[in-house]
Every structure is written in structure tokens, then in C-alpha cells.
Amino acid sequence: MENRNDKFRRAQFSTIDRLLIKLATIAVILVLVVQVLLLNGETRKYLSLADKLEGEQITSPATMYAADVPWPNPDKTTNPVNKVVAKSIRSLRPNKDITIRMITPPSQADALVTVNGEAVGNFGKGKVDITIFDGDYIEIDASQMQTPAQFVIDTHKHDLIFPADGILLESQKNIIVVGKVIFKK
């Protein structure tokens, strides 16, 4: 025989069980509704604190073509903040290291390597090691060289479509266009 206290406890537990089941069901439905609302960019701004605080999404810059490459202008001073922002965005992208070797290095550092119009090294030591990103535009400025120059590009791996590993480039007092870097996907 059950006493009165056992019946009372059993009634309380069944009431609490039903309440917990209803609360769990409401919580699951609420989570599903919020997740569906987060799929929309406009409502995400109001529901997600992280999106409010972080600001706009960082995307990789548009692919550069030869006509878009910025040329250094000695008359204008460039904004150092823009360079820092551009370098930080570039650092988020996958990169590769390549070496450009000069077959007969000059006694002076007359030839320069430029990436996207910015000088990144000279051939004073006979080679230039550079870090490149997909879409970068590489040139070798040998316009100050008095003798013909030959350069070899070592990509160290076969994970680049362009420039090809071991390609030989020749120049006599001009700018050698290596071209746009293309990674294998």
C-alpha cells in the first residue's frame, strides 16, 4: 500500500517530467528557428554578436591582371596603412616560395624582381627567394644591365601551373615579364 507522501511525490515528479519535456521541446524548436534565421544575412546582423563586432567579411582581393598592376611612383608617397592592410590580407591566402636564379650574377645588384609592381629583391647574391600568392604578377627588371642576362625559375615543387619549374628567361636591357602566378587547385 502506498502512503499519502509517496502519491504526492509521484505526482510532483510526473508534473516536473512533463514540464521538462515541454521545455526541451520548446528549446529544440527555438534552436531550429534561430538557425534558420541565421541563414539570412540581414537577420544574422541582429542575432549574432560576433557578426556585429567583427564587421565585414574579409575576402581575397580580385585577381590582378597586367593592366591592373600598380607601378611605383617616386613622386607620390604611398600610404603605409594601405600597405599593411594589403599585406595582412595577402597573408591569409595560400602562398608558395620560389627562387629566381641568375645564371651569371652581376658584380653589382643591377637586376630587380618585382611582384605586383613592388620591388622584392635584387640579384646581388645571384638569386632571389620570394613568397608568391595565386594571382601575383612577377617581372624581372634587367633594364640597367649592361650585358645580356639569363634567369632560371625554381618553383621547388610541381604545384604551380605557371610559372613552370626550370623555365629559362633571357633579357638584354629590358623588363622580363614572368607573368601571372597560377596555383594548381
Phi, psi and chi 1 to 4 in degrees:
 res  aa     phi    psi   chi1   chi2   chi3   chi4
   1 MET       -  137.3  -81.6  179.5   98.5      -
   2 GLU   -87.2  141.6  -74.5 -174.1   85.5      -
   3 ASN   -92.6  176.0   66.1   18.6      -      -
   4 ARG   -66.3  -35.1 -145.6  163.8  101.4 -174.6
   5 ASN   -66.0  -39.6  -74.2  -22.0      -      -
   6 ASP   -64.5  -41.1  -71.2  -21.8      -      -
   7 LYS   -63.9  -39.3  -75.1 -176.9 -177.7 -179.8
   8 PHE   -65.9  -44.8 -179.6   71.8      -      -
   9 ARG   -63.4  -43.3  -76.1 -172.3 -166.9  139.8
  10 ARG   -61.4  -40.3 -164.7 -178.6  -39.7 -125.4
  11 ALA   -65.3  -40.6      -      -      -      -
  12 GLN   -65.3  -44.5  -78.7 -177.1  -26.5      -
  13 PHE   -63.9  -39.7  -76.8  129.8      -      -
  14 SER   -67.7  -35.9   70.2      -      -      -
  15 THR   -65.5  -44.1  -55.2      -      -      -
  16 ILE   -65.6  -40.3  -68.8  172.5      -      -
  17 ASP   -60.2  -46.3  -75.4  -15.3      -      -
  18 ARG   -63.0  -39.7  -80.9 -172.6 -105.6  126.1
  19 LEU   -64.9  -43.8 -179.4   63.3      -      -
  20 LEU   -64.0  -39.4  -71.6  175.6      -      -
  21 ILE   -63.6  -42.3  -70.6  172.3      -      -
  22 LYS   -65.4  -42.5  -73.5  179.2 -176.1  178.2
  23 LEU   -64.6  -41.3  -72.9  174.7      -      -
  24 ALA   -64.4  -41.4      -      -      -      -
  25 THR   -63.2  -44.5  -55.6      -      -      -
  26 ILE   -63.5  -40.6  -69.7  170.8      -      -
  27 ALA   -64.2  -42.5      -      -      -      -
  28 VAL   -64.6  -43.5  167.7      -      -      -
  29 ILE   -63.6  -41.6  -69.0  171.4      -      -
  30 LEU   -62.7  -42.8 -174.8   62.5      -      -
  31 VAL   -62.0  -43.0  165.7      -      -      -
  32 LEU   -63.0  -42.1  -70.3  174.2      -      -
  33 VAL   -64.0  -44.4  167.8      -      -      -
  34 VAL   -65.0  -41.1  168.7      -      -      -
  35 GLN   -63.1  -39.0  -70.6  -62.9  -41.8      -
  36 VAL   -65.8  -40.4  168.6      -      -      -
  37 LEU   -66.5  -31.3  -71.1  174.0      -      -
  38 LEU   -70.6  -15.8  -74.4  173.3      -      -
  39 LEU   -67.9  -26.1  -68.4  174.0      -      -
  40 ASN   -89.3  129.2 -175.6   -9.4      -      -
  41 GLY   -63.0  -35.3      -      -      -      -
  42 GLU   -69.4  -43.7  -68.8  -61.3  -45.2      -
  43 THR   -75.2  -24.8   57.5      -      -      -
  44 ARG   -62.2  -34.2 -173.1  179.5  -36.9  120.2
  45 LYS   -59.3  -33.5  -74.9 -170.6 -104.1 -178.9
  46 TYR   -89.0  -24.6  -59.8  106.9      -      -
  47 LEU   -96.6  -24.3  -65.6  174.4      -      -
  48 SER  -110.4  117.1  172.9      -      -      -
  49 LEU   -66.8  -34.5  179.7   62.3      -      -
  50 ALA   -62.7  -42.1      -      -      -      -
  51 ASP   -66.3  -34.4  -76.2  -24.2      -      -
  52 LYS   -65.9  -43.2  -74.4 -179.7 -167.9  174.2
  53 LEU   -78.4  -34.4  -64.3  176.8      -      -
  54 GLU   -80.7  -22.8  -71.2 -176.8   18.9      -
  55 GLY    84.7 -147.6      -      -      -      -
  56 GLU   -80.5  154.6  -64.1 -163.0   15.2      -
  57 GLN   -71.9  138.4  179.4 -178.6    3.9      -
  58 ILE   -85.4  126.7  -63.8  176.2      -      -
  59 THR  -119.4  158.9   57.9      -      -      -
  60 SER   -70.8  147.3   60.5      -      -      -
  61 PRO   -65.1  157.2   16.5  -22.7      -      -
  62 ALA   -61.4  151.3      -      -      -      -
  63 THR   -61.6  133.4  -55.0      -      -      -
  64 MET   -92.6  143.0  -65.2 -174.7   78.1      -
  65 TYR  -116.3  169.3  -64.6   98.6      -      -
  66 ALA   -56.0  -37.7      -      -      -      -
  67 ALA   -71.9  -20.5      -      -      -      -
  68 ASP   -92.5   -6.6  -60.5  -28.5      -      -
  69 VAL   -68.8  125.9  174.3      -      -      -
  70 PRO   -73.6  134.1   25.1  -30.6      -      -
  71 TRP   -99.2  138.9  -70.0   97.7      -      -
  72 PRO   -65.3  135.9   12.4  -16.6      -      -
  73 ASN  -119.2  110.7 -173.3  -10.4      -      -
  74 PRO   -67.1  -19.8   19.9  -26.0      -      -
  75 ASP   -75.3  -28.4  -60.9  -26.8      -      -
  76 LYS  -104.6  144.6  -70.2 -175.1  177.6  179.0
  77 THR   -92.9  134.2   57.3      -      -      -
  78 THR   -86.5  152.7   56.9      -      -      -
  79 ASN   -76.7  117.6 -174.4   -6.8      -      -
  80 PRO   -65.4  -25.7   19.8  -27.0      -      -
  81 VAL   -66.6  -41.2  173.4      -      -      -
  82 ASN   -61.7  -38.2  -70.2  -17.8      -      -
  83 LYS   -65.6  -41.2  -76.6 -172.7  174.0 -175.8
  84 VAL   -65.1  -43.7  169.8      -      -      -
  85 VAL   -64.4  -44.3  170.0      -      -      -
  86 ALA   -62.7  -41.8      -      -      -      -
  87 LYS   -67.4  -37.0  -74.5 -175.2 -179.8 -178.6
  88 SER   -69.2  -36.9   67.0      -      -      -
  89 ILE   -66.9  -41.4  -71.0  174.3      -      -
  90 ARG   -63.0  -34.7  -72.0 -177.3   69.2 -157.1
  91 SER   -68.4  -16.8   67.6      -      -      -
  92 LEU   -79.2  -17.7  -62.9  173.6      -      -
  93 ARG   -87.5  156.6  -61.9  171.9   29.2 -148.5
  94 PRO   -65.4  143.4    5.4   -7.1      -      -
  95 ASN  -133.8  167.7   59.4   47.8      -      -
  96 LYS  -140.6  152.6  -51.7 -117.9 -176.1  -69.9
  97 ASP  -103.5  133.4  -66.6  -33.8      -      -
  98 ILE  -129.9  162.5   66.9  168.6      -      -
  99 THR  -124.3  133.7  -58.0      -      -      -
 100 ILE  -112.7  118.0  -58.3  176.0      -      -
 101 ARG  -105.9  142.7  -68.0 -177.4  -66.8  120.2
 102 MET   -98.1  129.4 -170.4  169.3 -170.8      -
 103 ILE   -65.2  -47.6  -68.2 -177.4      -      -
 104 THR  -119.6   95.9   50.0      -      -      -
 105 PRO   -62.6  144.1   -4.8    9.5      -      -
 106 PRO   -77.3  164.7   30.6  -35.1      -      -
 107 SER   -73.4  -23.3   57.4      -      -      -
 108 GLN  -118.2  164.5  -53.9  171.6   29.8      -
 109 ALA   -87.2   73.9      -      -      -      -
 110 ASP   -87.7  -25.0  -68.6  -24.9      -      -
 111 ALA  -103.5  140.7      -      -      -      -
 112 LEU  -122.1  149.8  -63.4  172.4      -      -
 113 VAL  -105.1  131.6  175.3      -      -      -
 114 THR  -119.3  138.8   60.6      -      -      -
 115 VAL  -120.3  119.3  176.0      -      -      -
 116 ASN    55.9   37.2  -61.5  -29.6      -      -
 117 GLY    82.1    1.1      -      -      -      -
 118 GLU  -110.4  127.3 -173.8  176.2  -40.5      -
 119 ALA   -64.8  130.3      -      -      -      -
 120 VAL  -119.3   -7.6  -66.1      -      -      -
 121 GLY   172.5  165.3      -      -      -      -
 122 ASN  -128.0  171.9   61.1   39.1      -      -
 123 PHE   -97.6   31.2  -68.7   94.6      -      -
 124 GLY   -60.2  -33.4      -      -      -      -
 125 LYS   -98.9    4.8  -65.7 -178.6 -179.9  177.9
 126 GLY    94.6  -15.0      -      -      -      -
 127 LYS  -151.0  160.4   68.0  176.8 -175.3  171.3
 128 VAL  -131.3  122.9  176.3      -      -      -
 129 ASP   -97.2  125.7  -64.7  -44.9      -      -
 130 ILE  -132.8  153.6   57.6  174.0      -      -
 131 THR  -101.5  126.4  -59.1      -      -      -
 132 ILE  -120.1  159.3   55.4  169.9      -      -
 133 PHE  -125.2  157.7  -61.0   88.4      -      -
 134 ASP   -59.5  127.5 -166.9   24.4      -      -
 135 GLY    95.5   -5.9      -      -      -      -
 136 ASP   -65.3  155.1  -80.8   -8.1      -      -
 137 TYR  -117.8  118.4 -171.3   76.6      -      -
 138 ILE  -110.2  137.1  -56.7  172.5      -      -
 139 GLU  -137.9  154.7  -68.6  180.0  -26.6      -
 140 ILE  -117.7  119.3  -58.4  170.5      -      -
 141 ASP   -93.8  100.7 -176.4   -2.0      -      -
 142 ALA  -110.9   25.3      -      -      -      -
 143 SER   -70.3  -20.3   58.5      -      -      -
 144 GLN   -90.8   -5.6  -57.6  -61.4  -40.6      -
 145 MET   -73.0  136.8  -61.2  -78.9  -59.3      -
 146 GLN   -87.2  -22.6  -59.6  -57.7  -39.0      -
 147 THR  -116.8  159.5   59.8      -      -      -
 148 PRO   -60.1  144.8  -21.1   30.3      -      -
 149 ALA  -125.3  145.7      -      -      -      -
 150 GLN  -125.9  138.5  -66.0  179.9  -32.4      -
 151 PHE  -130.1  145.0  -56.6   91.7      -      -
 152 VAL  -122.0  135.0  175.9      -      -      -
 153 ILE  -102.1  122.6  -62.2  178.6      -      -
 154 ASP  -108.6  114.4  -63.7  -38.3      -      -
 155 THR   -91.5   -4.8   60.4      -      -      -
 156 HIS    67.6  -23.7  -51.9  -64.4      -      -
 157 LYS  -143.5  169.0  -64.7 -179.4 -178.2  175.1
 158 HIS  -104.8   44.2  -59.6  -71.9      -      -
 159 ASP  -109.7   17.9   50.5   -1.0      -      -
 160 LEU  -116.7  139.0  -71.2  175.2      -      -
 161 ILE   -81.3  -43.5  -66.4  174.7      -      -
 162 PHE  -146.1  137.1 -167.2   81.7      -      -
 163 PRO   -75.1  151.7   24.6  -29.5      -      -
 164 ALA   -75.0  147.8      -      -      -      -
 165 ASP   -69.1  132.1 -172.7   37.4      -      -
 166 GLY    82.2    9.7      -      -      -      -
 167 ILE   -67.5  139.4 -169.9  169.3      -      -
 168 LEU  -105.7  128.1  175.3   69.0      -      -
 169 LEU  -120.8  137.9  -56.1  167.4      -      -
 170 GLU  -122.4  150.3  -65.5 -174.6   69.2      -
 171 SER  -152.6  152.2  167.7      -      -      -
 172 GLN  -139.9  101.8 -175.9  165.4   -2.6      -
 173 LYS    56.1   47.2  -70.7 -170.7  174.4 -174.5
 174 ASN  -152.8 -178.0   60.1    4.3      -      -
 175 ILE   -97.0  127.5  -65.7  175.9      -      -
 176 ILE   -93.1  123.6  -58.1  170.2      -      -
 177 VAL   -89.5  109.8  175.6      -      -      -
 178 VAL   -75.7  -45.4  176.4      -      -      -
 179 GLY   118.9 -169.2      -      -      -      -
 180 LYS   -84.9  133.1 -179.5  179.8  162.0 -171.8
 181 VAL   -77.5  131.7  175.0      -      -      -
 182 ILE  -128.4  119.4  -57.3  172.3      -      -
 183 PHE   -85.4  152.0  -72.1   -0.5      -      -
 184 LYS   -74.3  138.3  -74.4 -175.7 -177.4  176.1
 185 LYS   -90.7      -  -55.7  -80.7 -179.9 -161.0
